Amino acid sequence: MAEGAGAEPVMSEVVAKDEGVPAQPGAGDQPTNPAADSSPAVAAPDLAPVPKLNSSADWPWKAAASATAVDVTPAPDGAPAVGALAESSAEPVEVVLSFEKNMWDRFEFVWQQRVEPSQRLLEQLTEVLRSRAELERKYGESLLSMSGNISLNPQGNTVHASVEAVMVNFRNRGEQSIELGEQVDADIVSSLETVIKQHREVSQRIFKDVQVLARYCQQQRHNHDKLARRYGARCLEAELCAQECIQGLAMKTADRLKLAQKSTMLSKQARNAEHEYYASIDQANKAQKLYEQHMPAVWAALQDLEEKRGRCIKDALMKLAVYETSWLRNLQYDLEAVVKISEDADACKDLQAFIQHHMEQGEQKKRGVQLTPQAYWTCGKQKEPPKTTPMSKQQADVQKVIKRFMDEELQPPLRALLSADAAPTAVEDWSSRLQQLRLNVTDARRRAALCQVLRAELLAHENQGTDIENAKGITIPQGTLDALVPLTKSALDACDEQSDIWCGRDLMVIVNLIRAEAEDGKQISLLARVYNHALWNKVTFWEEVLLLGLCEAHAAEAVWRRSLPPGSQFTTPAMTAFLQRFLGYMMAFGISFDQARNSVWATLRKNTTLLGASCKPYANLLLQAYEAQAAAGGGGGGGGGQAVGGGGSSSARGNFGSIGSTGVAGSPGAASQQGAAQSPMPEEDFEAVALGLPAEDAGGTGTGSQDSGDEEDADGEPDDEGMKELAETQ
């Protein structure tokens, strides 16, 4: 038998049913909360939708076979029915009870109330017969007092009654011959001692093995309960933090980024707890299965030992009666009574009576039970709804203000301009309002409201449940596009000055989806009008946007877990549509594929502590689609290294290219960068090397940077190849 540690546990079990595996939720379903509403007292409107989780969750659990299934085999043709047999048979059918069938889960009770008393009875009887033989040799007068050394219950046990009859006979036989004592000692006592020795060894092994199995089951179940509580606590904590992160539109960037990183760590902890919880279920089920495999043999051995002990006692008493009948005729009447009682002793009948009497005293548990995964909010101690804090109340108030800005200030003019049936004079009608909005976007609350309204207007033209990254975009009149350019640039200026990465990310996605058709039929996108903005030239912007996307994906995973059936398991890194298109966004703004790849590797390397072993899988997921396109195109993908829209664009993207000099370990191109890092070079040559241009061309970047200062007058055009990459991805 398998070995383990711990005592037999008393565990709550879930009986596996045959209904099958619950249906998986659809990809477009929103997360639902089947548990009690745990929202704070001051409810904040949900402004930011939860990003869809493109990484699916596996569901490896299968429905367990029912333990109560009964194999019903039809009777062969011509065979009489069971009812007919019952009616035709006049003899009553004796029901044979057993430890295995009728007292399966009461091992401790059977051991204490039946096995140990039976062993003690056999040992006590052997000791009494041995003493009797000694007294027979010595004609001991203490024979009369020996009968009280045995604890008997002759009222309900035939074996005990026969032993009691022998003790009465001992009291009547004050004197015995030495020959009778020698016969008793040589024939009866020696046989009983052999049986006791054999039964003691077997019983000790049985008890030890059962204790090992029970301790192993208890240890595995205790570990399961502990991991279940941890699983519930980790998942609830990750879900609450993720909701707070996604809905914190008005939080400062630094605070929200810290909250996003915390949400990522909690999401990873929830995933680890989830894996450990499912593993503990499997281990507990295996332990229970092992227990149930060995216990039938244990019960059969115990019952066989009980029956053999009873028969051994019966045989010993019969032999003793025969000896005494032969030698002591004067006590014949007493011996006849002993013989009669001993002949009537039936160990099997006594055992059946014992089982029949005690099996109804405790509730019988069914066999074949297995554990099944449970929803994490039902595992462990249930948490109370989070209490309202001054910070949460302040956030709720700010979100209400943002909602008011959206409804009163931003939605009317933007809907009038972006709707399909916009009036021809809409730009003139709302020009003063747009000018006022342009001045107000320096307020973080109005800027967040602007991004949410633009997102809502773009998604209004899409199917319900579509992510903004998967939207097809809209085409508006050129005059409307010209009116939106100053507002967008002002918002980007504010994002640049205040390091607002969240709104900057939203605007980066939105400008790819708004376009207009010029008089010559050429498509003009809002991206082209803000292509030369200084925000896109910052290495830190792209690094923080990527980190933001990674944290958002982990937060989405923590939120979506509640909508999945119990047993679902996330095995691949959390991905969203934004992360899948992240490299395409970089290339659409003129960053070459090599620069974008190095930026991704550098960002992942800086956040190795946060992401752990997911860094390399994330790099593969972010780059693999664009690496194939870059290899097919025979170059670096986008046109980030070209001078697009004048010298200003070339200088800006050249500064971004310097991220490749970080020498990310394990990243593509790291070996070629080590040589460049070892030899110092002038600042005027570094930009040229990062851009892949000759050293003599680097001097032209200074003039270009001056030309890029006036964004209102000179708008650069994005590289066609980079736009093509993003369009193919979408």
VOGU-3710 file (C-alpha; in Angstrom, 3 decimals, decimal comma):
1> maegagaepv> 0,000/0,000/0,000  1,033/3,618/-0,544  2,547/5,479/2,359  1,643/9,000/3,525  1,193/11,035/6,691  -1,735/12,226/8,806  -4,910/10,700/10,299  -8,064/9,828/8,429  -9,816/13,120/7,638  -13,471/13,988/7,802
11> msevvakdeg> -13,942/15,723/4,489  -16,809/17,341/2,638  -17,039/15,841/-0,827  -18,745/16,711/-4,086  -20,252/13,685/-5,829  -19,399/13,666/-9,521  -22,496/13,758/-11,685  -23,208/12,568/-15,233  -24,624/15,796/-16,588  -21,381/16,466/-18,550
21> vpaqpgagdq> -19,145/19,469/-18,930  -20,787/22,924/-18,709  -20,829/24,898/-21,922  -17,960/27,300/-22,525  -18,980/30,976/-22,722  -18,858/32,705/-26,087  -15,922/34,885/-27,096  -18,088/37,994/-27,194  -19,839/37,489/-23,862  -19,251/40,149/-21,260
31> ptnpaadssp> -18,038/39,051/-17,795  -20,857/38,273/-15,424  -20,880/38,170/-11,642  -22,977/35,269/-10,353  -21,956/36,050/-6,782  -23,581/38,647/-4,586  -23,134/42,254/-5,630  -19,908/43,434/-4,013  -19,823/46,958/-5,427  -18,995/49,822/-3,033
41> avaapdlapv> -21,694/51,982/-1,515  -20,854/54,891/-3,849  -21,212/53,308/-7,295  -19,066/54,815/-10,038  -20,236/54,607/-13,667  -18,288/52,089/-15,743  -16,782/54,385/-18,368  -13,976/52,249/-19,711  -15,010/48,824/-21,125  -13,022/45,769/-20,159
51> pklnssadwp> -10,739/44,807/-23,072  -11,491/41,490/-24,656  -9,144/38,656/-23,797  -7,950/37,009/-27,000  -6,051/34,293/-25,118  -8,525/31,484/-24,461  -8,754/29,447/-21,266  -8,451/25,657/-21,381  -11,055/23,464/-19,683  -9,369/20,088/-19,072
61> wkaaasatav> -11,879/18,692/-16,591  -14,165/15,844/-17,585  -17,371/14,668/-16,005  -16,749/11,900/-13,493  -18,646/8,660/-13,790  -21,568/8,358/-11,427  -20,804/6,255/-8,372  -24,437/5,207/-8,103  -24,779/3,821/-11,628  -26,273/0,339/-11,634
71> dvtpapdgap> -25,592/-2,184/-14,391  -28,994/-3,558/-15,323  -28,612/-6,580/-17,590  -31,831/-7,927/-19,103  -32,673/-11,537/-18,388  -32,063/-13,995/-21,248  -34,977/-15,261/-23,281  -36,906/-17,926/-21,504  -35,508/-17,107/-18,077  -38,075/-16,453/-15,339
81> avgalaessa> -38,397/-12,947/-13,978  -37,032/-12,025/-10,571  -40,515/-11,560/-9,198  -41,536/-14,982/-10,389  -38,540/-16,574/-8,699  -39,337/-14,750/-5,477  -42,919/-15,935/-5,522  -41,987/-19,509/-6,364  -39,333/-19,776/-3,632  -40,750/-20,463/-0,237
91> epvevvlsfe> -37,450/-20,170/1,604  -36,510/-16,693/2,848  -33,289/-15,306/1,379  -30,689/-14,639/4,060  -29,010/-11,280/3,616  -25,275/-11,564/4,207  -23,832/-8,396/5,675  -20,194/-7,405/5,443  -17,815/-4,732/6,670  -17,143/-3,543/3,126
101> knmwdrfefv> -20,746/-3,060/2,075  -22,342/-1,981/5,323  -19,614/-0,254/7,345  -17,333/1,168/4,649  -16,426/4,481/6,269  -16,391/3,370/9,941  -12,990/1,749/10,226  -12,113/3,363/13,565  -15,416/2,296/15,054  -15,092/-1,317/13,832
111> wqqrvepsqr> -11,497/-1,487/15,009  -12,302/-0,220/18,503  -15,648/-1,957/18,982  -15,018/-5,267/17,250  -11,449/-6,048/16,165  -9,623/-5,016/19,314  -12,185/-6,618/21,699  -12,039/-9,796/19,624  -8,257/-9,866/19,798  -8,336/-9,189/23,510
121> lleqltevlr> -10,873/-11,958/23,991  -8,661/-14,498/22,204  -5,597/-13,381/24,167  -7,474/-13,440/27,434  -8,887/-16,876/26,729  -5,431/-18,219/25,888  -4,036/-16,765/29,078  -6,849/-18,294/31,091  -6,313/-21,747/29,562  -2,583/-21,498/30,164
131> sraelerkyg> -3,197/-20,569/33,790  -5,781/-23,322/34,015  -3,239/-25,902/32,848  -0,727/-24,645/35,398  -3,269/-24,785/38,138  -4,257/-28,255/37,063  -0,699/-29,355/37,643  -0,533/-27,747/41,053  -4,059/-28,421/42,041  -4,238/-24,734/42,537
141> esllsmsgni> -6,991/-23,460/44,753  -7,044/-20,147/42,993  -8,889/-21,699/40,035  -12,201/-20,411/41,386  -11,120/-16,775/41,182  -9,782/-16,950/37,638  -13,158/-16,756/35,968  -13,430/-13,060/36,779  -10,409/-12,115/34,663  -12,362/-12,131/31,404
151> slnpqgntvh> -14,769/-9,392/30,328  -17,749/-11,096/28,716  -21,157/-10,173/27,416  -22,976/-13,496/27,105  -26,411/-11,899/26,615  -25,931/-11,090/22,948  -22,965/-13,221/21,885  -22,914/-17,017/21,648  -19,114/-17,193/21,763  -19,030/-15,151/24,933
161> asveavmvnf> -21,751/-17,385/26,390  -19,730/-20,500/25,706  -16,663/-18,966/27,358  -18,800/-18,056/30,347  -19,937/-21,683/30,626  -16,316/-22,782/30,710  -15,585/-20,342/33,504  -18,483/-21,788/35,524  -17,069/-25,204/34,982  -13,697/-23,959/36,214
171> rnrgeqsiel> -15,271/-22,845/39,455  -16,817/-26,273/39,926  -13,545/-28,032/39,235  -11,523/-27,264/42,284  -9,108/-30,001/41,642  -7,701/-31,167/38,337  -5,164/-33,707/37,350  -1,757/-32,885/35,943  -2,474/-34,939/32,829  -5,464/-32,814/31,951
181> geqvdadivs> -3,379/-29,692/32,451  -0,681/-31,028/30,149  -3,236/-31,910/27,469  -4,806/-28,471/27,664  -1,431/-26,759/27,538  -0,065/-28,849/24,659  -3,137/-29,001/22,416  -5,368/-25,999/23,059  -3,092/-23,252/24,405  -0,339/-23,806/21,843
191> sletvikqhr> -2,871/-23,612/18,968  -4,372/-20,407/20,337  -0,928/-18,854/20,771  -0,072/-19,626/17,153  -3,321/-18,017/15,988  -2,763/-14,972/18,220  0,750/-14,473/16,883  -0,389/-14,720/13,274  -3,414/-12,476/13,786  -1,410/-9,897/15,721
201> evsqrifkdv> 1,095/-9,492/12,875  -1,611/-9,308/10,231  -3,698/-6,870/12,287  -0,728/-4,597/12,920  0,043/-4,466/9,195  -3,592/-3,775/8,354  -3,891/-1,016/10,940  -0,615/0,577/9,872  -1,572/0,505/6,190  -5,000/1,987/6,848
211> qvlarycqqq> -3,468/4,737/8,968  -0,977/5,486/6,182  -3,786/5,706/3,629  -5,941/7,842/5,931  -3,098/10,238/6,718  -2,255/10,530/3,023  -5,881/11,340/2,153  -6,084/13,850/5,011  -2,857/15,519/3,959  -3,992/15,847/0,349
221> rhnhdklarr> -7,433/17,112/1,374  -5,924/19,588/3,826  -3,613/20,821/1,086  -6,601/21,116/-1,267  -8,606/23,144/1,261  -5,656/25,424/1,908  -5,037/26,012/-1,805  -8,772/26,506/-2,408  -8,856/29,313/0,168  -5,735/30,842/-1,337
231> ygarcleael> -7,233/30,516/-4,837  -10,402/32,328/-3,832  -8,516/35,095/-2,022  -6,032/35,683/-4,857  -8,664/35,759/-7,597  -10,991/38,092/-5,699  -8,149/40,458/-4,886  -6,955/40,415/-8,532  -10,461/41,040/-9,812  -11,084/44,025/-7,551
241> caqeciqgla> -7,710/45,574/-8,400  -8,260/44,988/-12,128  -11,683/46,651/-12,039  -10,231/49,636/-10,195  -7,389/49,899/-12,722  -9,595/49,710/-15,817  -12,169/52,169/-14,502  -9,648/54,664/-13,094  -9,906/57,049/-16,040  -9,189/60,166/-14,035
251> mktadrlkla> -6,304/58,848/-12,022  -2,876/60,294/-12,478  -0,737/58,344/-14,897  1,865/57,406/-12,314  -0,766/56,259/-9,811  -2,713/54,364/-12,399  0,413/52,752/-13,778  1,365/51,608/-10,271  -2,154/50,254/-9,875  -1,862/48,503/-13,231
261> qkstmlskqa> 1,427/46,901/-12,196  -0,145/45,788/-8,935  -3,061/44,347/-10,919  -0,597/42,455/-13,095  1,166/40,960/-10,081  -2,162/39,981/-8,534  -3,313/38,464/-11,838  -0,145/36,375/-11,987  -0,613/35,299/-8,382  -4,215/34,354/-9,176
271> rnaeheyyas> -3,032/32,282/-12,133  -0,425/30,496/-10,006  -2,991/29,879/-7,257  -5,370/28,586/-9,903  -2,801/26,097/-11,217  -1,960/24,916/-7,693  -5,648/24,593/-6,817  -6,400/22,375/-9,815  -3,302/20,287/-9,118  -4,452/19,789/-5,507
281> idqankaqkl> -7,836/18,554/-6,758  -6,125/15,933/-8,870  -3,873/14,872/-5,985  -6,807/14,635/-3,556  -8,820/12,569/-6,027  -5,858/10,259/-6,586  -5,429/9,814/-2,834  -9,124/9,024/-2,427  -8,988/6,591/-5,341  -5,962/4,858/-3,828
291> yeqhmpavwa> -7,800/4,618/-0,503  -10,831/3,046/-2,161  -8,682/0,598/-4,132  -7,096/-0,868/-0,997  -9,951/-0,735/1,500  -11,983/-3,661/0,007  -9,016/-5,972/0,660  -8,658/-4,522/4,175  -12,316/-5,092/5,011  -12,232/-8,611/3,581
301> alqdleekrg> -9,128/-9,442/5,639  -10,654/-8,023/8,842  -13,867/-9,955/8,383  -11,956/-13,145/7,602  -9,830/-12,683/10,742  -12,935/-12,115/12,844  -14,547/-15,269/11,557  -11,366/-17,299/12,039  -10,919/-16,053/15,598  -14,462/-17,002/16,396
311> rcikdalmkl> -14,029/-20,463/14,905  -10,709/-20,850/16,722  -12,331/-20,032/20,054  -15,133/-22,420/19,279  -12,713/-25,242/18,406  -10,616/-24,610/21,517  -13,655/-24,751/23,740  -14,864/-27,926/22,103  -11,498/-29,601/22,641  -11,398/-28,477/26,230
321> avyetswlrn> -14,866/-29,884/26,786  -13,854/-33,211/25,313  -10,822/-33,461/27,569  -12,760/-32,594/30,619  -15,484/-35,094/29,730  -12,923/-37,835/29,436  -11,210/-37,174/32,722  -13,818/-35,842/35,030  -16,988/-37,882/34,928  -18,101/-36,404/38,204
331> lqydleavvk> -18,626/-33,047/36,501  -20,415/-34,527/33,513  -23,530/-32,473/33,943  -21,562/-29,260/33,998  -19,529/-30,328/31,001  -22,646/-31,195/29,036  -23,854/-27,679/29,527  -20,500/-26,348/28,344  -20,588/-28,622/25,305  -24,082/-27,550/24,391
341> isedadackd> -23,282/-23,886/24,696  -20,031/-24,316/22,794  -21,788/-26,209/20,006  -24,343/-23,443/19,719  -21,624/-20,811/19,442  -21,693/-19,297/15,913  -18,995/-16,681/15,288  -20,396/-15,734/11,864  -23,850/-15,219/13,318  -22,425/-13,096/16,118
351> lqafiqhhme> -20,537/-11,011/13,565  -23,657/-10,537/11,472  -25,599/-9,475/14,547  -22,895/-6,979/15,482  -22,918/-5,415/12,011  -26,719/-5,366/11,898  -26,877/-3,615/15,263  -24,261/-0,946/14,610  -24,619/-0,159/10,895  -27,772/1,933/11,507
361> qgeqkkrgvq> -26,185/4,086/14,185  -24,221/6,259/11,717  -25,013/7,663/8,310  -23,352/5,651/5,529  -21,372/7,588/2,949  -21,339/6,615/-0,686  -18,228/5,373/-2,406  -16,637/6,653/-5,560  -16,941/10,351/-4,756  -14,551/12,773/-6,488
371> ltpqaywtcg> -13,708/16,443/-6,152  -14,616/18,825/-8,949  -13,366/22,371/-9,527  -15,338/25,140/-7,861  -15,705/28,808/-8,717  -13,025/30,838/-7,000  -15,477/33,120/-5,214  -16,900/30,064/-3,412  -13,493/28,845/-2,221  -12,179/29,878/1,140
381> kqkeppkttp> -13,642/32,496/3,405  -16,131/34,801/1,727  -15,020/38,404/1,766  -17,309/41,256/2,633  -17,962/43,921/-0,001  -15,194/46,536/0,025  -16,036/49,478/2,212  -16,143/53,003/0,895  -12,915/54,880/1,532  -12,184/58,552/1,016
391> mskqqadvqk> -10,101/57,667/-2,015  -12,813/55,513/-3,609  -15,422/58,188/-2,903  -13,189/60,781/-4,532  -12,719/58,563/-7,589  -16,469/58,048/-7,843  -17,043/61,797/-7,715  -14,408/62,423/-10,392  -15,951/59,809/-12,678  -19,334/61,430/-12,256
401> vikrfmdeel> -17,769/64,727/-13,337  -16,223/63,018/-16,372  -19,619/61,539/-17,256  -21,158/64,994/-17,032  -18,448/66,433/-19,302  -19,113/63,669/-21,807  -22,873/64,198/-21,866  -22,955/68,001/-21,758  -19,763/69,333/-23,356  -18,249/66,737/-25,689
411> qpplrallsa> -20,894/64,369/-26,989  -23,167/66,938/-28,748  -20,495/68,572/-30,974  -18,558/65,385/-31,722  -21,690/63,416/-32,544  -22,864/66,205/-34,817  -19,503/66,150/-36,643  -18,897/62,376/-36,821  -22,385/61,036/-37,465  -23,162/59,640/-40,904
421> daaptavedw> -25,914/62,235/-41,479  -23,881/65,228/-40,319  -25,100/68,589/-41,568  -22,914/70,406/-44,148  -22,707/73,404/-41,823  -21,849/71,338/-38,727  -18,248/72,610/-38,612  -19,343/76,245/-38,677  -22,154/75,623/-36,180  -19,821/74,058/-33,641
431> ssrlqqlrln> -16,612/75,973/-34,341  -16,819/78,079/-31,189  -17,515/75,006/-29,070  -14,551/73,169/-30,640  -12,304/76,145/-29,902  -13,425/76,100/-26,277  -12,811/72,331/-26,098  -9,330/72,829/-27,500  -8,520/75,184/-24,628  -10,054/72,864/-22,010
441> vtdarrraal> -8,279/69,608/-22,923  -5,434/70,553/-20,615  -7,799/69,352/-17,874  -7,185/65,618/-17,402  -10,868/64,990/-16,740  -12,010/66,625/-19,988  -9,213/64,883/-21,875  -10,347/61,511/-20,562  -13,928/62,400/-21,476  -12,784/63,350/-25,002
451> cqvlraella> -11,133/59,955/-25,523  -14,195/58,103/-24,263  -16,586/60,065/-26,486  -14,410/59,537/-29,579  -14,191/55,842/-28,756  -17,980/55,626/-28,353  -18,656/57,429/-31,645  -16,275/55,132/-33,537  -17,765/51,996/-31,992  -21,287/53,207/-32,749
461> henqgtdien> -20,633/52,230/-36,375  -19,465/48,721/-35,404  -21,143/45,572/-34,200  -21,828/45,357/-30,495  -18,882/44,000/-28,530  -16,214/45,096/-31,023  -12,964/46,361/-29,524  -11,729/49,763/-30,633  -8,592/48,130/-32,085  -10,779/45,953/-34,353
471> akgitipqgt> -12,949/48,843/-35,560  -13,002/49,588/-39,295  -12,982/53,352/-38,826  -15,103/56,067/-40,382  -14,786/58,466/-43,319  -15,829/62,061/-42,736  -15,750/65,235/-44,848  -12,369/66,894/-45,188  -13,649/70,021/-43,505  -14,634/68,015/-40,442
481> ldalvpltks> -11,197/66,370/-40,402  -9,527/69,802/-40,561  -11,665/70,902/-37,607  -10,646/67,890/-35,530  -6,896/68,318/-36,143  -6,355/71,315/-33,775  -8,400/69,613/-31,030  -6,416/66,373/-31,397  -3,070/68,191/-31,387  -4,021/70,132/-28,289
491> aldacdeqsd> -4,963/66,902/-26,532  -1,648/65,329/-27,607  0,236/68,390/-26,353  -1,441/68,030/-22,980  -0,636/64,310/-22,897  3,002/65,119/-23,698  3,278/67,847/-21,072  1,470/65,903/-18,329  2,863/62,437/-19,275  -0,677/61,139/-19,771
501> iwcgrdlmvi> 0,093/57,757/-21,300  -3,479/56,431/-21,022  -5,086/59,181/-23,081  -2,057/59,218/-25,399  -2,601/55,523/-26,070  -6,299/56,104/-26,796  -5,542/58,963/-29,190  -2,854/56,876/-30,901  -5,488/54,220/-31,701  -8,247/56,705/-32,594
511> vnliraeaed> -6,239/58,730/-35,145  -5,821/55,530/-37,192  -9,605/55,182/-37,531  -10,680/58,659/-38,680  -10,088/59,544/-42,313  -11,405/61,850/-45,014  -11,511/61,796/-48,804  -9,842/64,721/-50,543  -11,113/66,382/-53,668  -8,707/64,361/-55,816
521> gkqisllarv> -10,083/61,128/-54,316  -7,041/60,437/-52,108  -7,641/59,231/-48,571  -6,359/61,541/-45,820  -6,195/60,134/-42,305  -6,118/61,995/-39,017  -2,887/60,093/-38,343  -1,228/61,952/-41,240  -2,131/65,305/-39,706  -0,579/64,483/-36,318
531> ynhalwnkvt> 2,226/62,307/-37,664  4,984/64,761/-36,702  3,813/65,304/-33,129  6,625/65,182/-30,568  4,818/62,569/-28,449  5,501/59,843/-30,997  9,257/60,591/-30,855  9,624/59,670/-27,179  11,078/56,280/-26,428  9,540/56,375/-22,952
541> fweevlllgl> 6,071/56,871/-24,447  6,200/53,624/-26,414  7,754/51,716/-23,531  5,056/52,888/-21,126  2,298/52,229/-23,675  3,530/48,646/-24,085  3,716/48,205/-20,297  0,221/49,671/-20,049  -1,061/47,157/-22,604  0,537/44,232/-20,775
551> ceahaaeavw> -0,952/45,313/-17,453  -4,332/45,847/-19,097  -4,242/42,315/-20,531  -3,559/40,812/-17,096  -6,334/42,913/-15,586  -8,716/41,712/-18,305  -7,784/38,114/-17,527  -8,586/38,631/-13,842  -11,979/40,153/-14,718  -12,950/37,577/-17,366
561> rrslppgsqf> -12,183/34,626/-15,044  -15,504/35,168/-13,266  -17,446/34,498/-16,494  -15,674/31,180/-17,204  -16,968/27,842/-15,925  -15,126/26,311/-12,953  -12,199/24,251/-14,201  -11,152/26,693/-16,940  -7,467/27,432/-16,845  -5,320/30,115/-18,504
571> ttpamtaflq> -2,198/28,515/-19,970  -1,022/31,136/-22,482  0,030/34,736/-21,760  -2,832/37,210/-21,593  -3,237/39,012/-24,925  -5,595/41,716/-26,184  -6,260/43,169/-29,622  -4,148/46,186/-28,697  -1,095/44,040/-27,911  -1,532/42,083/-31,131
581> rflgymmafg> -1,417/45,330/-33,128  1,109/47,185/-31,008  4,011/46,736/-33,425  1,748/47,837/-36,290  0,983/51,082/-34,472  4,684/51,790/-34,013  5,396/51,119/-37,679  2,414/53,254/-38,743  4,082/56,231/-37,053  7,284/55,742/-39,061
591> isfdqarnsv> 9,261/53,503/-36,693  11,162/50,785/-38,517  10,613/47,145/-37,698  14,117/46,752/-36,259  13,659/49,745/-33,968  10,209/48,544/-32,892  11,526/45,045/-32,208  14,407/46,363/-30,097  11,987/48,614/-28,215  9,735/45,657/-27,390
601> watlrknttl> 12,670/43,557/-26,158  14,067/46,442/-24,098  10,674/47,078/-22,452  10,180/43,404/-21,631  13,680/43,202/-20,208  13,120/46,203/-17,948  9,966/44,584/-16,574  11,316/41,069/-16,104  10,568/41,250/-12,376  6,937/42,065/-13,127
611> lgasckpyan> 6,369/39,628/-15,998  8,634/36,779/-14,900  8,856/33,843/-17,303  6,271/35,418/-19,643  8,820/37,807/-21,216  9,926/35,515/-24,022  6,397/34,230/-24,832  5,180/37,827/-24,938  8,023/38,778/-27,285  7,063/35,939/-29,619
621> lllqayeaqa> 3,372/36,884/-29,561  4,102/40,568/-30,198  6,670/40,049/-32,976  5,923/36,807/-34,787  3,280/38,183/-37,195  5,392/41,215/-38,124  8,611/39,212/-38,387  6,965/37,072/-41,060  5,814/40,200/-42,916  9,245/41,800/-42,598
631> aagggggggg> 10,922/38,645/-43,917  8,477/38,486/-46,816  9,141/42,154/-47,629  12,928/41,655/-47,530  13,510/44,542/-45,130  12,732/46,047/-41,789  9,002/46,537/-42,288  7,875/50,143/-41,757  9,587/53,235/-43,046  10,707/54,642/-39,736
641> gqavggggss> 14,228/55,247/-40,981  13,176/57,406/-43,927  12,804/61,179/-43,922  9,002/61,349/-44,038  7,360/64,734/-44,169  10,591/66,705/-44,110  13,714/66,633/-41,995  11,760/66,940/-38,747  10,353/63,420/-39,016  13,744/61,979/-39,767
651> sargnfgsig> 15,262/63,602/-36,698  12,432/62,497/-34,427  12,498/58,853/-35,486  16,313/58,933/-35,325  16,170/59,767/-31,637  13,791/56,865/-31,137  16,191/54,539/-32,893  18,758/54,998/-30,145  16,842/52,449/-28,065  18,555/49,741/-30,087
661> stgvagspga> 21,836/50,505/-28,306  20,628/49,034/-25,016  21,826/45,581/-26,036  18,873/43,505/-24,779  20,093/40,026/-23,783  18,532/37,391/-26,010  16,862/39,948/-28,267  17,349/39,970/-32,052  20,363/41,953/-33,103  21,917/42,024/-29,632
671> asqqgaaqsp> 25,218/40,598/-30,860  25,633/43,288/-33,501  24,921/46,014/-30,941  27,642/44,910/-28,524  30,413/46,016/-30,854  28,836/49,413/-31,312  28,431/49,845/-27,561  32,114/49,122/-26,901  33,471/51,873/-29,196  32,445/55,440/-28,331
681> mpeedfeava> 31,181/57,646/-31,134  30,304/61,334/-31,437  26,720/62,358/-30,802  26,306/63,517/-34,386  27,196/59,982/-35,638  25,027/58,038/-33,088  21,779/59,157/-34,653  22,958/58,190/-38,103  23,980/54,713/-36,947  20,602/54,206/-35,231
691> lglpaedagg> 18,842/55,253/-38,419  21,051/53,156/-40,647  22,262/56,263/-42,559  25,810/57,276/-43,533  27,609/59,411/-40,970  27,749/62,424/-43,245  23,942/62,566/-43,463  23,524/63,017/-39,725  24,231/66,747/-39,933  20,961/67,388/-41,704
701> tgtgsqdsgd> 18,908/66,390/-38,704  19,454/69,711/-36,944  17,694/71,695/-39,644  14,916/69,139/-39,812  14,205/69,450/-36,103  13,622/73,173/-36,518  11,164/72,591/-39,327  9,111/70,186/-37,213  8,356/72,827/-34,586  5,340/74,303/-36,353
711> eedadgepdd> 2,886/71,410/-36,486  -0,007/73,616/-37,563  1,639/74,577/-40,868  3,644/71,507/-41,939  1,998/68,064/-41,465  4,134/65,086/-42,424  2,701/62,107/-44,248  3,136/58,639/-42,664  5,118/56,059/-44,501  2,957/54,078/-46,928
721> egmkelaetq> 4,608/50,789/-46,051  4,011/51,229/-42,310  0,349/52,123/-42,918  0,031/49,066/-45,120  1,390/46,848/-42,319  -1,172/48,216/-39,853  -4,016/47,917/-42,370  -3,136/44,284/-43,084  -3,071/43,520/-39,375  -6,474/45,117/-38,820
//
